[in-house]
Amino acid sequence: MSGPVAIIGGTGAMGRGLAARLALAGVEVVLGSRDAERGAAAAATLTDELGAGAAAITGTDNATAGGAAVVVLAVPFDGFEANLDSIAQTATTSVIVSMVNPLAFDRRGAYPITVEAGSIAEHIAERFPEARVVSAFNTVAARVLGDLDRPVDEDILVAGDDPEAVDLVVDLADRIEGARGVAVGALRLSMVLESLTPVLIGVNKRYRTHAGVRFSRLQVD
């Protein structure tokens, strides 16, 4: 692919982990933040940590980062609308990759929240009708992405209605050490991907691990 991948929420644990994985795979990354100086500082710190051999990482404000051809939303559910507002003028025709999971917690644990559009990804598609919206990376834990001493060893489930955008995101996932991109179907299946996260949270709490999704007996060419 040409040009960098912008990560909105790039200074958080999820965005930072994904940025590191992509940069180590040779993909240029732009970290988006509410504050340009904070984004630049986070990029400089991550660059120093990764050392020579990683692709370039820069940082800026969300609106500027949103002008990239590929924009990843790596933000928590409770702040995603404000982050969408920040890229509303710049990401209108981008490939927008949603990692956002609508969930909440009570005394019984994590549970999914119903979204009027069906899923967060479909909500984004309604707000950005000219963009190509894809769901991906919903089931990968921030701690897994951030543990650079180990391969990801998970399938990255990708849903979307634009075949080229889906193929692009599958290719990005394939570049990450240990990961495998798997196209699962139309964007409407995003509601399933987003709802898997509360299940994984429950599993990981019960068994004190950081399990993800891996399909058995699946051969991907």
N, C-alpha and C positions, 0 to 999 in steps of 0.2 A: 504494500500500500504506500501511497505517497502522502507526505505530511504527517504531523504528530497526532497522537490521540490525546484529546483533552479530557481530564478527569475533574468533574465538578464535585467538590468534597475531597479534593486531593490531599488536604492536610489532615483528614481523619484517618482512623486506623484502616478502614476498608480501602479507601482511595489510595492511601500511601502504600499499602501492601500490593495492590494491583499495579500501581505505578512502578514499583521496584521490580515486580515480575516481568512487566512488559519491557522495561529498560534493559534488564538483563538478557532479554530475548532479542534485543536489537531494535526495539520500537521506540521512537522519540515520543516523549510525553510532556504535556503541559499540565501543571497542577493549577486548578482553579480554586480561588478562595474569595470570601467576601471582601477581603482586603488584599490589594496587589502586593504590598510589601510582605505580608505574611506568606502569601503564595510563593514569592521569590525566595524568602528565607527558608521555607520548607524544602523547596527544590534544591537549594544550595546544600542544605544539610544532608538530604538523601543522596545527592551526587557524591559528596565526600564519603558517605558510608559505603556506597556501592563500588567506588574506586574505578580504575581504568577498565575498559572493556564494555561498560554499560553505555547504552545510547544516551543522548542528551536529554536532560530534564530541566525544564524551565518552569517558572511560576508567574502567575498574574492574577487579575481579578476574574470573577466568573464570567462577566459579560464579554471580556476580551477572549477568554478561553473558549467561550461558546461559539466562536467563529470558526473553529476547526471543522474539518470534514467529518470527523468521528468524535462524538461527545458522550462520555460515560457519566451517568448520574450515580455517584457512589455516596448517597446521603441518606440519613435516617428518615423514616416515614414522617415523623412529626415536623420536619423542616423542608420537605421536598417541594411544597408549593412556592415557598419563598425562593428556593433555588431555581425553580422553573421560571419565575418572574425575572430572575437575574439574567437569564439567557434568552428571554422572549424575543428580543430584537436581533439576535446574532445567530441563533441555532435553527433558524426557520427552515433551512433546506439540508441540515446535517443528517447523518446517521446518528440517532440518539439511542444509546444503549442504557436501559434501565436495570439497575441492580436493586431498586427500592422494593422492600417488602412491607406491606401494610399489616402490622401486627401490634399487639399490646400484651400486657402482662397483668395477671391477677394472682391470687394466692394459689391457684391451681397450675400456674405456669403460663407459657406463651400461647396465644391463640390468634388466628387471622381475623382481620377486620374487613367487612364487606365494603367494596368500592362500587359506587353507582355505575361507573362505566364498565364494570366487570373485573378490571384489574388496573393497577397503577399504569402499566404500559399502555393500555387502551385509553386511559385518561390522558396520558401524554400525547398520544396520537390525535385525540380530539383537539387538544390545545395547539398542536403543531401539525396541521393537516398537510403541509408540504414536506415535512420531514419523513424520514424512513425510520420507524421506531422498532426496536428489537429488545426482547428480554434476554438477559444472560447474566451469569455469575450470581444468580439469586441464592444458590444453595452452598456457596463457598464461604466459610467462616473467615473473618478478618484475621484471626490468629493463624489460620492455615496459610493465607496469602502472605502474612508477615514473617513466617518462619522460613527464612531463606536458606536455612541449612538442609531443608528437606524438599523434595519435589511435591507438587500439589497432589498428584495421584488421585484425581477425581475427574468425572465427566462434567463438562460445562454445558448445561442445557440451554439451547438457543431457540427462541420462538419469534417468528416475524412473518409478515405478509409479503415482503420484498425479497425475492430470492437472492439478488446480488448483495443486499445488506446482510442477510443471514449468512451467506458464504463468507463475507468479509469478517464477520464476528467469529464464525467457526475457525477461520484461519488465525485470528488473533489468539483464540483460546489454545489452538494447537501449538502455537509458538512457546507457550509457557511450559516450563519443564514439568513433565509428569502429567500434565492436563490433556484432555481430549475434548474437542468441541463436538457436540452432537446436536444436529438440527432436529427438533421434535415436532414441528408443525406450525400452524398459523398463530398469529399474535393473540388470538382469543384464548390460547392455552397458557398464556401468561398467568392467568388466575391460578392455575395448578402449580406452576413453578413458584409463584409468590407464596402459596399456601404450604409448600413443603418446608419452608424455614422453621415454622413453629414445631413441626414434627421432628426435625433434626435437633432443635434446641432441647426438646424433651428427651430424645435418645442420648444426646451428649451429656445432659445432666445426669441421667440415670446411670450411664456407664462410664462417666468421667473421662470422656474422650472428645475428639473433634472430627467425628465421622462426616463424610459427605456422600455424594451419589456416584456410583460406578455401575454401569450396566454389565451384566455377565453375558458371555456368548455373543457379543456384538462386534462384528468386524467392520471397521470403517476404512475405506480406501482413501 
